[in-house]
């Protein structure tokens, strides 16, 4: 997912790698934050199915 998002950002930014990295961070941050939160949601046990589903849907691939 991350590699695809980075490739899309680089492709869309032309020669401006700084803009590409900013776009990549913007797209990935919600996905990363939700997935990191799963680790601490229920210490010693699994995260709720609702939280896992929300984390899975936090990033959509672009063409």
Secondary structure, 3 states (H helix, E strand, C coil): CHHHHHHHHHHHCCCCHHHHHHHHHHHHHHHHHHHHHHHHHCCCCCCCHHHHHHHHCCCCCCC
